[in-house]
Amino acid sequence: MDTRYMTTKELAAHIRKTPHAVRQMRHRGLGPKGTRVGREVLYAVRDVERWMSAKTAGDRLAQRAAA
C-alpha cells in the first residue's frame, strides 16, 4: 500500500491557506480527513484530492467555467 501523506503545513501551502486556517477547518469538520500521529496531523493525499473534488463539484462558478 503506497499512501502519501501531507503535513498541516504542506496542506496549507497546497490550498494557499495558513496552517492555523487548516487546523480550524479540521476542527469545524470543513477540511479533509486528518489522522493524528503523535503531535502531528497527517492528511492522506488521496483524501485531500477527494475533498478538493467535492469542493469543486459543489462550486457552481467552477462548474460554469469548466463548461
Residue pairs with C-beta under 8 A, 6 or more apart in sequence:
3 44
3 45
3 46
4 44
4 45
5 42
5 43
5 44
5 45
6 14
6 42
6 43
6 45
6 48
7 40
7 41
7 42
7 43
8 19
8 22
8 23
8 34
8 40
8 41
8 43
9 19
11 22
11 32
11 43
11 48
12 18
12 19
12 21
12 22
14 48
15 22
15 52
17 25
22 31
23 41
25 31
26 32
26 34
26 41
31 51
32 43
32 47
32 48
32 50
32 51
32 52
33 43
33 44
33 47
33 51
34 41
34 42
34 43
35 41
35 42
35 43
35 44
36 42
56 62
56 63
57 63
